[in-house]
């Protein structure tokens, strides 16, 4: 399995809509960060589905090291 790449060392601030599902890029290779564009093919890393419980701003992990993926947990501060 390939290692995830750091897409950027800070989170992505995204306004999400209640009930909508977003597919977060876990591999760091997507050109459509923080969302998946299929670039994970043959990496062994799968994207993570996130269904918004509320309409609000969410911090999606950019460093791909969050233990609460796809939500940022501050792991970028320890890179």
C-alpha positions as CSV (number, residue, x, y, z in Angstrom):
1,X,0.0,0.0,0.0
2,X,1.2,3.5,-0.9
3,X,1.6,6.2,1.7
4,X,-0.8,9.2,1.8
5,X,0.7,12.4,0.5
6,X,0.3,15.7,2.3
7,X,-2.0,17.7,0.1
8,X,-1.3,20.8,2.2
9,X,-0.1,21.3,5.8
10,X,-3.3,23.1,6.9
11,X,-7.0,22.1,6.8
12,X,-9.5,22.9,4.0
13,X,-12.4,25.1,5.2
14,X,-15.6,23.9,3.4
15,X,-19.2,24.9,3.7
16,X,-21.2,21.7,3.7
17,X,-24.9,21.1,3.3
18,X,-27.0,19.0,5.7
19,X,-27.6,15.5,4.4
20,X,-25.2,15.8,1.4
21,X,-22.4,13.2,1.2
22,X,-18.9,14.4,0.3
23,X,-16.0,12.0,-0.7
24,X,-12.8,13.1,1.0
25,X,-9.5,12.3,-0.6
26,X,-7.4,10.1,1.8
27,X,-4.4,9.6,-0.5
28,X,-3.5,13.2,-1.1
29,X,-3.2,12.8,-4.9
30,X,-6.5,14.3,-6.0
31,X,-6.3,17.5,-8.1
32,X,-9.7,18.4,-6.5
33,X,-8.7,18.6,-2.9
34,X,-10.0,18.0,-0.4
35,X,-12.3,15.7,-2.4
36,X,-11.6,12.6,-4.4
37,X,-11.1,12.6,-8.1
38,X,-10.1,8.9,-8.4
39,X,-6.4,9.4,-8.3
40,X,-6.1,6.8,-5.5
41,X,-6.4,4.0,-8.1
42,X,-3.8,1.3,-7.4
43,X,-2.6,3.0,-4.1
44,X,-4.5,0.7,-1.7
45,X,-5.9,3.9,-0.1
46,X,-9.7,4.5,-0.3
47,X,-11.5,7.8,0.0
48,X,-13.7,8.4,3.0
49,X,-17.4,9.3,2.7
50,X,-18.7,12.1,5.0
51,X,-22.4,12.9,5.3
52,X,-23.0,16.3,6.8
53,X,-25.2,16.2,9.8
54,X,-25.8,20.0,9.6
55,X,-25.2,22.8,7.2
56,X,-22.0,24.5,8.5
57,X,-18.3,25.1,7.9
58,X,-16.2,22.0,8.3
59,X,-12.4,21.7,8.4
60,X,-11.4,18.8,6.2
61,X,-7.9,17.4,6.9
62,X,-5.3,18.5,4.4
63,X,-2.3,16.7,5.7
64,X,-4.0,13.3,5.5
65,X,-2.8,12.3,9.0
66,X,-5.9,13.0,11.1
67,X,-7.0,10.3,13.4
68,X,-10.6,11.6,12.9
69,X,-10.5,11.6,9.1
70,X,-11.9,13.2,7.2
71,X,-12.2,16.0,9.8
72,X,-9.0,17.8,10.9
73,X,-7.8,16.9,14.4
74,X,-4.7,19.2,14.4
75,X,-2.3,16.4,13.3
76,X,-0.8,18.9,10.9
77,X,0.8,20.6,13.9
78,X,2.9,17.5,14.5
79,X,4.2,17.0,11.0
